[in-house]
Amino acid sequence: MSLLKKLSDKLDAILNEEEVKDETQQNHSETTNVRQKKQKKPKQNFVIDDWEDMDEEDDTPFLSVGKNIKMKSADPFFPNDVTAPEGPTRKSRIKSKRLKEEDNNGNKLEEVNINSNALPPVLKGLENSEGFVEAKMVELSKKIRELNAQLSCTQNKLKIAESRVVSQESIQKESIEPKEISEDKVAKLELEFKDLNDKYQVCNTKLCEARNQIQQHKHEIKLLNKALASEVGDNFSIHNVTSEGWRGRAQQICSLQQKVSELSEKLSLTSIPSIEKSVSAVQSFEKSQDKERIASLSKELEELKVQLSETKSKGDQARARVNVLSADISVLRTKYETLVSKNDEDNKLINTLTNKLAHISQKNHEKELHLVRAHDDQLAALNTELKQEKVKTDQLQKIVTERDARIKKIEEKLQACQQQECQLNPQNKNDGVVSRPQTSGLGSERPSTQQSLNNCSSYSQSIEVERLRLMELITVLNKRLDEERKTLDKVQVSLF
């Protein structure tokens, strides 16, 4: 197994290397196709300065400006008169070498691929055996090593040739000047380039065929390994099998069949009584063994019966418990159904009550708004009445103040009149008869003053009565204001 694993690992590594090389070649073929498309564009005058390389690997121009090289140094059959630029000759040389190497590799792979139908009859018999698989794997590994060695040699040669070409180009760059290339020469170069591309594509197809054949061989090797594993087993080693002279299942069956035939011949030659004795001994031995088995089986039967009785009792208990639980479940189900029905009814009631509450709340809100508006209107009316009453009280207070001022003036006049009377009275006493005409004159004045005094007193009394009435009115209005304020506060509290 270890050798097979190592060989399979080596084959996988080699195939991976070939896949990487194929990817590089595919990239190279894509770049060449891009060049061909660009070269197919029509141009009348092909000057070296106008050519450009669109290779993704190298940034150097396809035809470097102002430089050319004679093709005689690269190809002896090329004419001396024709001069070609530096870039295409170097790259075409490298490509031609690569294509030659790929042709050689393809031919070698074709030689390596051996068809199973072309094998000799001796090898065809060994095709399904382990030795054939080992021999085939060893041959393939040797050929792969040879191919790898040849590849490394060709790569080294390529590197040496590239270094030489670079040195020659560096020498010739200094002396050569750019020249125009004719259209015929360009066409020849394009034809050569197309031929090289065709060869390259042929090599790629050959390589793909070789890879397919290698994969087929790998698949055949896997099938052979599976056949070996079915014959030998999963865990086997090739060295042990080959060294110990191992035989397959078919050979073992043949050997066993031969032994059976030999034993049957020996049996036919032996005597009958010896056979009967051996048969009786075998039968007695078998009977003793049967008795022991029957005893053990009877014990097991008794144990199983005990276990059966225990399991039956447990089953009866479980059934009783199941019946009780089922009754409980039925009761709980009925309770659950009643609860669900009650819940539905409660939900309906809640919905109806919520709707009623919403309707009542809307009505209350509307009523509150109406009451607030009415109270606001009443307050506005009361405020207007208050303002009017205040204006009236102010007017009355002004009238009262005016009347008080008049009363004071009248009182002052009264006092002045009384003083005059007092002054006149002593003069009358002193004068006697002489002062009569004057007293008569004063006597005429007295009733006028008394009338005025009487008028003033009546006027002052009427003013005081009005004043008392106004004070009573003001107290009544204040009481009404306080009541309205209290009602307003109550309404605001009820609203909030």
C-alpha positions in Angstrom: 0.0 0.0 0.0 2.8 2.4 0.9 4.5 1.9 -2.5 1.2 2.4 -4.3 0.5 5.6 -2.3 4.0 6.9 -3.2 3.6 6.2 -6.9 0.1 7.7 -6.9 1.5 10.9 -5.2 4.3 11.1 -7.7 1.8 10.8 -10.6 -0.4 13.5 -9.1 2.6 15.8 -8.7 3.7 15.3 -12.3 0.1 15.9 -13.6 -0.1 19.1 -11.6 3.2 20.3 -13.2 1.8 19.5 -16.6 -1.4 21.4 -15.8 0.6 24.5 -14.8 2.6 24.2 -18.1 -0.7 23.9 -20.0 -2.0 27.1 -18.4 1.1 29.0 -19.3 0.9 27.7 -22.9 -2.8 28.7 -23.1 -1.9 32.2 -21.9 0.8 32.3 -24.6 -1.6 31.1 -27.3 -4.1 33.9 -26.2 -1.4 36.5 -26.6 -0.4 35.1 -30.0 -4.1 35.2 -31.2 -4.2 38.9 -30.1 -1.1 39.6 -32.1 -2.5 37.9 -35.2 -5.7 40.0 -34.9 -3.6 43.1 -34.7 -1.4 42.1 -37.6 -4.4 41.3 -39.8 -5.3 45.1 -39.8 -4.4 46.6 -43.3 -1.5 49.0 -43.4 0.1 50.5 -46.5 3.5 51.5 -45.2 5.0 49.2 -42.5 7.6 51.2 -40.7 9.5 49.8 -37.7 8.5 52.8 -35.6 4.8 52.0 -36.0 4.9 48.4 -34.7 4.0 47.6 -31.1 3.9 44.5 -29.1 0.8 43.8 -27.0 2.2 40.9 -25.0 1.1 40.9 -21.4 4.2 39.1 -20.1 6.8 41.6 -21.6 6.4 45.3 -21.7 9.1 45.6 -24.5 7.8 46.7 -27.9 7.1 44.0 -30.6 9.4 46.0 -33.0 11.6 48.3 -31.0 11.9 51.7 -32.5 15.0 52.5 -34.5 16.6 48.9 -34.1 16.8 46.0 -36.5 18.9 42.8 -36.8 20.0 40.6 -39.7 18.3 37.3 -39.9 21.4 35.6 -41.2 22.7 35.2 -37.6 19.6 33.4 -36.6 18.9 31.4 -39.8 21.6 30.6 -42.3 19.1 30.2 -45.2 17.7 33.6 -44.7 18.9 36.2 -47.4 21.5 38.8 -46.4 19.6 41.8 -47.9 16.5 41.5 -45.6 16.8 43.1 -42.2 14.2 42.4 -39.5 13.6 44.3 -36.3 14.9 43.0 -33.0 11.7 42.0 -31.1 10.0 39.5 -33.5 13.2 37.6 -34.4 14.1 36.9 -30.7 10.5 36.0 -29.7 9.9 33.9 -32.8 13.1 32.0 -32.2 12.1 31.3 -28.6 8.6 30.3 -29.7 10.0 27.9 -32.4 12.2 26.3 -29.8 9.3 25.8 -27.5 7.2 24.4 -30.3 9.9 21.9 -31.2 10.2 20.9 -27.6 6.5 20.4 -27.3 6.6 18.3 -30.6 9.3 16.1 -29.1 7.4 15.7 -25.8 4.2 14.8 -27.7 6.0 12.2 -29.7 7.6 10.7 -26.6 4.2 10.6 -24.8 2.7 8.8 -27.9 5.5 6.3 -27.7 4.9 5.9 -23.9 1.2 5.2 -24.3 0.8 1.5 -24.7 -2.6 0.2 -25.8 -3.8 -2.9 -23.9 -5.0 -4.5 -27.2 -1.4 -4.3 -28.6 0.1 -6.3 -25.7 1.4 -9.8 -26.3 -0.8 -12.7 -25.1 1.6 -13.5 -22.2 1.1 -10.0 -20.8 -2.6 -10.1 -21.4 -2.9 -13.0 -18.9 -1.0 -11.0 -16.3 -3.1 -7.9 -16.9 -5.3 -8.4 -13.9 -2.5 -9.6 -11.6 -0.5 -7.5 -9.2 2.8 -7.9 -11.0 1.4 -6.4 -14.2 0.3 -3.3 -12.3 3.6 -2.9 -10.6 5.5 -3.4 -13.8 3.3 -0.9 -15.6 3.7 1.7 -12.8 7.5 1.2 -12.7 7.6 1.7 -16.5 5.5 4.8 -16.4 7.5 6.3 -13.5 10.8 5.7 -15.4 9.4 7.3 -18.6 8.1 10.2 -16.6 11.6 10.7 -15.0 13.2 10.6 -18.4 10.8 13.1 -19.8 11.4 15.4 -16.8 15.2 15.1 -17.3 14.8 16.0 -21.0 12.6 18.9 -20.1 15.1 20.3 -17.6 17.9 19.9 -20.3 15.9 21.7 -22.9 15.1 24.5 -20.4 18.7 24.9 -19.7 19.5 25.0 -23.4 16.8 27.6 -23.9 18.2 29.8 -21.1 21.7 29.6 -22.7 20.3 30.4 -26.1 18.4 33.3 -24.8 21.4 34.7 -23.1 23.4 34.4 -26.3 20.6 36.1 -28.3 20.5 39.0 -25.8 24.3 39.4 -26.0 24.2 39.5 -29.8 21.3 41.9 -29.8 23.1 44.2 -27.4 26.2 44.2 -29.8 24.2 44.7 -32.9 21.9 47.4 -31.5 24.7 49.9 -31.5 25.6 49.5 -35.2 22.2 48.8 -36.8 19.8 51.7 -37.8 16.1 51.3 -38.4 14.9 50.6 -41.9 11.6 50.2 -43.6 10.4 46.7 -44.3 8.6 45.9 -47.5 5.1 44.5 -47.6 6.3 41.2 -49.2 8.7 40.6 -46.5 6.1 41.4 -43.9 3.7 39.0 -45.6 6.4 36.2 -45.5 7.0 36.9 -41.9 3.3 36.7 -41.2 3.0 33.4 -43.1 5.9 32.0 -41.1 4.3 33.2 -37.9 1.0 31.5 -38.9 2.8 28.3 -39.7 4.4 28.4 -36.3 1.1 29.0 -34.6 -0.5 26.1 -36.5 2.3 23.9 -35.3 1.8 25.2 -31.8 -1.9 24.3 -31.9 -1.1 20.9 -33.3 1.3 20.4 -30.4 -1.4 21.5 -27.9 -3.8 19.0 -29.3 -1.2 16.3 -29.1 -0.5 17.3 -25.5 -4.2 17.2 -24.6 -4.5 13.7 -26.2 -1.5 12.6 -24.2 -3.0 13.9 -21.0 -6.3 12.1 -21.7 -4.4 8.9 -22.3 -2.5 9.4 -19.0 -5.8 9.9 -17.2 -7.1 6.7 -18.8 -4.0 4.9 -17.6 -4.6 6.3 -14.1 -8.2 5.1 -14.2 -7.0 1.6 -15.3 -4.5 1.6 -12.4 -7.2 2.5 -9.9 -9.4 -0.3 -11.2 -6.5 -2.7 -10.9 -5.9 -1.6 -7.4 -9.6 -2.1 -6.6 -9.4 -5.6 -8.1 -6.3 -6.4 -6.0 -8.0 -5.1 -2.9 -11.0 -7.3 -3.5 -8.7 -10.3 -3.9 -6.2 -9.5 -1.1 -8.1 -7.2 1.2 -8.0 -3.6 2.2 -4.9 -3.7 4.4 -2.2 -5.3 2.3 1.4 -4.6 1.3 2.7 -5.5 -2.2 6.1 -6.6 -0.8 4.6 -9.1 1.7 2.3 -10.5 -1.0 5.1 -11.0 -3.5 7.7 -12.4 -1.0 5.4 -14.9 0.8 4.1 -16.5 -2.4 0.6 -15.4 -1.7 -2.3 -17.0 -3.6 -5.5 -15.4 -4.6 -9.0 -16.5 -3.7 -9.6 -18.5 -6.9 -6.4 -20.4 -6.4 -7.3 -21.1 -2.8 -10.7 -22.4 -3.9 -9.1 -24.7 -6.5 -6.7 -26.1 -3.8 -9.6 -26.6 -1.4 -11.6 -28.4 -4.1 -8.6 -30.7 -4.7 -8.4 -31.5 -1.0 -12.1 -32.2 -0.9 -11.8 -34.6 -3.8 -8.8 -36.3 -2.1 -10.7 -36.7 1.2 -13.7 -38.1 -0.6 -11.5 -40.7 -2.3 -9.9 -41.6 1.1 -13.4 -42.0 2.6 -14.4 -44.3 -0.2 -11.4 -46.5 0.5 -11.9 -46.7 4.4 -14.0 -49.5 6.0 -17.7 -49.0 7.0 -17.5 -50.1 10.8 -14.8 -47.6 11.6 -17.0 -44.9 10.0 -20.0 -46.1 12.1 -18.0 -46.0 15.3 -16.8 -42.5 14.5 -20.4 -41.5 13.6 -21.7 -43.0 16.9 -19.0 -41.2 18.9 -19.9 -38.0 17.1 -23.6 -38.5 17.8 -23.0 -39.2 21.5 -20.9 -36.0 21.7 -23.5 -34.1 19.9 -26.2 -35.5 22.3 -24.3 -34.4 25.4 -23.8 -31.0 23.9 -27.5 -30.9 23.1 -28.5 -31.8 26.7 -26.2 -29.1 28.0 -27.8 -26.6 25.6 -31.3 -27.7 26.5 -30.5 -27.2 30.3 -29.1 -23.8 29.6 -32.1 -22.9 27.4 -34.6 -24.2 30.0 -32.9 -21.9 32.6 -33.1 -19.0 30.2 -36.8 -19.9 29.6 -37.6 -19.8 33.3 -35.9 -16.5 33.7 -37.7 -15.1 30.6 -41.0 -16.3 32.1 -40.3 -14.4 35.3 -39.4 -11.4 33.3 -42.6 -11.8 31.3 -44.7 -11.9 34.4 -43.0 -8.8 35.8 -43.5 -7.0 32.5 -47.2 -8.1 32.4 -47.7 -6.7 35.9 -45.9 -3.5 34.9 -48.1 -3.4 31.8 -51.3 -3.8 33.8 -50.2 -1.0 36.1 -49.3 1.2 33.2 -52.7 0.5 31.6 -54.5 1.4 34.8 -52.5 4.6 35.0 -53.2 5.3 31.4 -56.9 4.9 32.0 -56.8 7.3 35.0 -54.8 9.7 33.0 -57.2 9.5 30.0 -60.1 10.2 32.4 -58.2 13.2 33.8 -57.5 14.3 30.3 -61.1 14.1 29.3 -62.1 16.1 32.4 -59.4 18.7 31.7 -60.6 18.9 28.1 -64.1 19.6 29.1 -62.9 22.3 31.6 -60.6 23.7 28.9 -63.6 23.9 26.4 -65.8 25.6 29.0 -63.0 28.0 29.8 -62.5 28.7 26.1 -66.2 29.3 25.7 -66.2 31.6 28.7 -63.1 33.4 27.4 -64.9 34.0 24.1 -68.0 35.3 25.9 -65.8 37.5 28.1 -64.0 38.8 25.1 -67.3 39.7 23.5 -68.5 41.4 26.6 -65.2 43.2 26.9 -65.5 44.4 23.3 -69.1 45.6 23.8 -68.2 47.3 27.1 -65.2 49.0 25.5 -67.4 50.2 22.7 -69.9 51.5 25.2 -67.2 53.1 27.3 -65.8 54.8 24.2 -69.3 56.0 23.2 -69.9 57.3 26.8 -66.5 58.9 27.0 -67.2 60.6 23.7 -70.6 61.9 25.0 -69.0 63.0 28.3 -66.3 64.7 26.5 -68.9 66.5 24.3 -70.9 67.4 27.4 -67.8 68.7 29.2 -67.0 70.7 26.2 -70.6 72.1 26.1 -70.5 72.8 29.8 -67.1 74.5 29.5 -68.3 76.6 26.7 -71.5 77.5 28.7 -69.5 78.3 31.8 -67.1 80.3 29.6 -70.1 82.2 28.2 -71.5 82.8 31.7 -68.1 83.9 32.9 -67.8 86.3 30.0 -71.3 87.6 30.7 -70.5 88.0 34.4 -67.3 89.7 33.6 -69.1 92.1 31.4 -71.7 92.7 34.2 -68.9 93.1 36.7 -67.2 95.6 34.5 -70.5 97.5 34.1 -71.1 97.3 37.9 -67.6 98.5 38.5 -68.2 101.4 36.2 -71.5 102.2 38.0 -69.8 102.0 41.4 -67.1 104.2 40.2 -69.7 106.7 39.0 -71.6 106.4 42.3 -68.4 106.9 44.2 -67.7 110.0 42.2 -71.2 111.3 42.9 -70.8 110.5 46.6 -67.5 112.3 46.7 -69.0 115.2 44.9 -72.0 115.3 47.3 -69.6 114.9 50.3 -67.7 117.9 49.0 -71.0 119.8 48.6 -72.0 118.8 52.1 -68.7 120.0 53.5 -69.2 123.3 51.7 -72.7 123.7 53.0 -71.5 122.8 56.5 -68.8 125.4 56.2 -71.4 127.9 55.0 -73.6 126.9 58.0 -70.8 127.4 60.4 -70.1 130.8 58.8 -73.8 131.7 59.1 -73.9 130.6 62.7 -70.8 132.6 63.5 -72.4 135.6 61.8 -75.5 135.1 63.9 -73.5 134.9 67.1 -71.7 138.1 66.1 -75.0 139.8 65.4 -76.7 138.7 68.6 -74.3 140.5 71.0 -74.6 143.7 68.9 -78.3 143.6 69.3 -78.0 143.3 73.0 -75.7 146.2 73.3 -77.5 148.6 70.9 -81.1 148.2 72.1 -83.6 150.3 70.2 -81.2 151.8 67.8 -80.5 148.5 66.2 -84.1 147.4 65.4 -84.1 148.1 61.8 -81.0 146.0 61.4 -82.6 143.2 63.5 -85.6 143.3 61.3 -83.3 142.9 58.4 -81.6 140.0 60.1 -84.9 138.5 61.0 -85.7 138.4 57.3 -82.4 136.7 56.6 -82.9 133.9 59.3 -85.7 132.0 57.7 -83.7 131.8 54.4 -80.7 130.4 56.3 -83.0 127.9 58.1 -84.5 126.8 54.9 -81.1 126.3 53.4 -80.1 124.3 56.4 -83.2 122.2 56.2 -82.6 121.6 52.6 -79.0 120.6 53.2 -79.9 118.2 56.0 -82.6 116.6 53.8 -80.1 116.4 50.9 -77.4 114.9 53.2 -79.9 112.3 54.5 -80.9 111.3 51.0 -77.2 111.1 50.0 -76.5 108.8 53.0 -79.4 106.6 52.1 -78.1 106.3 48.6 -74.7 105.6 50.0 -76.0 102.8 52.2 -77.9 101.3 49.2 -74.8 101.4 47.1 -72.7 99.7 49.8 -75.4 97.0 50.0 -75.3 96.6 46.3 -71.5 96.3 46.3 -71.6 93.6 49.0 -74.3 91.6 47.0 -72.2 91.8 43.9 -69.1 90.7 45.7 -71.0 87.7 47.1 -72.2 86.8 43.6 -68.7 87.1 42.3 -67.4 84.7 45.0 -70.1 82.2 44.3 -69.3 82.3 40.5 -65.6 81.8 41.3 -66.3 78.8 43.5 -68.5 77.2 40.8 -65.8 77.9 38.2 -63.2 76.2 40.4 -65.5 73.2 40.9 -66.0 72.9 37.1 -62.3 73.1 36.5 -61.6 70.4 39.2 -64.3 68.1 37.7 -62.8 68.6 34.2 -59.2 67.8 35.2 
